[in-house]
């Protein structure tokens, strides 16, 4: 009986800790190394943003907003809106899954983090 109570208590404590820390960090940026980094290229009057000067040329011209990514500021990990991306911003980029072999490559972008 005591073992069952300890198990239940442990599970409750674990659930409380997970719930309390779920919001820490401010955004859903993966903890792994970014897949690529580069510079945001925006065309005036357009809602699109692409990657230029990437650390891996494979990703040159990739649409940065494909997949509705989380966009975060490096300084405080606050979540930003797509319109907050400016031409010339330097970003780290995380990809989810395989990319479609086209030119430019089409990838589902999970997250972007602006560099300070």
One Martini backbone bead per residue (centre of mass of N, CA, C, O) as a GRO file, in nm:
protein
  116
    1UNK     BB    1   0.057   0.063  -0.021
    2UNK     BB    2   0.298   0.261   0.004
    3UNK     BB    3   0.399   0.235  -0.287
    4UNK     BB    4   0.144   0.356  -0.423
    5UNK     BB    5   0.164   0.635  -0.282
    6UNK     BB    6   0.442   0.713  -0.389
    7UNK     BB    7   0.372   0.698  -0.684
    8UNK     BB    8   0.150   0.910  -0.678
    9UNK     BB    9   0.323   1.141  -0.561
   10UNK     BB   10   0.532   1.147  -0.785
   11UNK     BB   11   0.333   1.211  -1.016
   12UNK     BB   12   0.229   1.478  -0.902
   13UNK     BB   13   0.497   1.624  -0.887
   14UNK     BB   14   0.570   1.596  -1.184
   15UNK     BB   15   0.321   1.748  -1.295
   16UNK     BB   16   0.384   2.018  -1.157
   17UNK     BB   17   0.663   2.067  -1.280
   18UNK     BB   18   0.578   2.062  -1.576
   19UNK     BB   19   0.366   2.290  -1.558
   20UNK     BB   20   0.563   2.513  -1.442
   21UNK     BB   21   0.783   2.477  -1.700
   22UNK     BB   22   0.634   2.504  -1.981
   23UNK     BB   23   0.684   2.835  -2.015
   24UNK     BB   24   0.971   2.824  -2.043
   25UNK     BB   25   1.153   3.049  -2.274
   26UNK     BB   26   0.888   3.162  -2.467
   27UNK     BB   27   0.947   2.922  -2.680
   28UNK     BB   28   0.971   2.677  -2.971
   29UNK     BB   29   1.275   2.635  -2.967
   30UNK     BB   30   1.497   2.427  -3.031
   31UNK     BB   31   1.776   2.264  -2.865
   32UNK     BB   32   1.906   2.229  -3.116
   33UNK     BB   33   2.082   2.273  -3.377
   34UNK     BB   34   2.081   2.448  -3.636
   35UNK     BB   35   2.051   2.393  -3.981
   36UNK     BB   36   2.060   2.712  -4.040
   37UNK     BB   37   2.202   3.021  -4.160
   38UNK     BB   38   2.115   3.380  -4.217
   39UNK     BB   39   1.947   3.606  -4.438
   40UNK     BB   40   1.700   3.823  -4.467
   41UNK     BB   41   1.468   3.844  -4.748
   42UNK     BB   42   1.288   4.134  -4.856
   43UNK     BB   43   1.016   4.248  -5.031
   44UNK     BB   44   0.870   4.515  -5.105
   45UNK     BB   45   0.527   4.452  -5.031
   46UNK     BB   46   0.586   4.173  -4.901
   47UNK     BB   47   0.522   3.863  -4.711
   48UNK     BB   48   0.788   3.753  -4.781
   49UNK     BB   49   1.065   3.524  -4.680
   50UNK     BB   50   1.412   3.478  -4.734
   51UNK     BB   51   1.719   3.306  -4.783
   52UNK     BB   52   2.043   3.446  -4.748
   53UNK     BB   53   2.355   3.352  -4.709
   54UNK     BB   54   2.397   3.063  -4.630
   55UNK     BB   55   2.573   2.815  -4.457
   56UNK     BB   56   2.400   2.645  -4.675
   57UNK     BB   57   2.340   2.649  -5.013
   58UNK     BB   58   2.083   2.466  -5.026
   59UNK     BB   59   1.899   2.717  -4.879
   60UNK     BB   60   1.883   2.911  -5.101
   61UNK     BB   61   1.573   3.091  -5.104
   62UNK     BB   62   1.417   3.003  -4.877
   63UNK     BB   63   1.120   2.983  -4.718
   64UNK     BB   64   1.069   3.105  -4.387
   65UNK     BB   65   0.726   3.068  -4.369
   66UNK     BB   66   0.715   2.769  -4.406
   67UNK     BB   67   0.499   2.633  -4.151
   68UNK     BB   68   0.459   2.832  -3.923
   69UNK     BB   69   0.681   2.958  -3.748
   70UNK     BB   70   0.870   3.020  -3.492
   71UNK     BB   71   0.952   3.349  -3.362
   72UNK     BB   72   1.263   3.464  -3.218
   73UNK     BB   73   1.437   3.625  -2.977
   74UNK     BB   74   1.741   3.597  -2.836
   75UNK     BB   75   1.746   3.771  -2.576
   76UNK     BB   76   1.425   3.659  -2.466
   77UNK     BB   77   1.244   3.458  -2.648
   78UNK     BB   78   1.043   3.615  -2.784
   79UNK     BB   79   0.761   3.633  -2.966
   80UNK     BB   80   0.717   3.678  -3.311
   81UNK     BB   81   0.624   3.819  -3.601
   82UNK     BB   82   0.661   3.805  -3.937
   83UNK     BB   83   0.673   4.129  -3.962
   84UNK     BB   84   0.947   4.144  -3.780
   85UNK     BB   85   1.092   4.073  -4.023
   86UNK     BB   86   1.392   4.194  -4.165
   87UNK     BB   87   1.586   4.315  -4.382
   88UNK     BB   88   1.900   4.165  -4.272
   89UNK     BB   89   1.842   3.961  -4.085
   90UNK     BB   90   1.974   3.735  -3.856
   91UNK     BB   91   1.934   3.370  -3.874
   92UNK     BB   92   1.805   3.088  -3.726
   93UNK     BB   93   1.728   2.746  -3.854
   94UNK     BB   94   1.451   2.515  -3.840
   95UNK     BB   95   1.381   2.189  -3.953
   96UNK     BB   96   1.114   1.970  -4.080
   97UNK     BB   97   1.229   1.729  -4.227
   98UNK     BB   98   1.198   1.705  -4.548
   99UNK     BB   99   1.289   1.833  -4.860
  100UNK     BB  100   1.210   1.977  -5.150
  101UNK     BB  101   1.343   1.926  -5.471
  102UNK     BB  102   1.414   2.251  -5.543
  103UNK     BB  103   1.409   2.591  -5.694
  104UNK     BB  104   1.393   2.643  -5.425
  105UNK     BB  105   1.389   2.498  -5.150
  106UNK     BB  106   1.137   2.299  -4.966
  107UNK     BB  107   1.060   2.378  -4.629
  108UNK     BB  108   0.981   2.309  -4.303
  109UNK     BB  109   0.953   2.559  -4.071
  110UNK     BB  110   0.978   2.570  -3.722
  111UNK     BB  111   1.224   2.789  -3.665
  112UNK     BB  112   1.321   3.122  -3.558
  113UNK     BB  113   1.627   3.315  -3.478
  114UNK     BB  114   1.731   3.602  -3.380
  115UNK     BB  115   2.007   3.791  -3.397
  116UNK     BB  116   2.196   4.040  -3.220
   0.00000   0.00000   0.00000
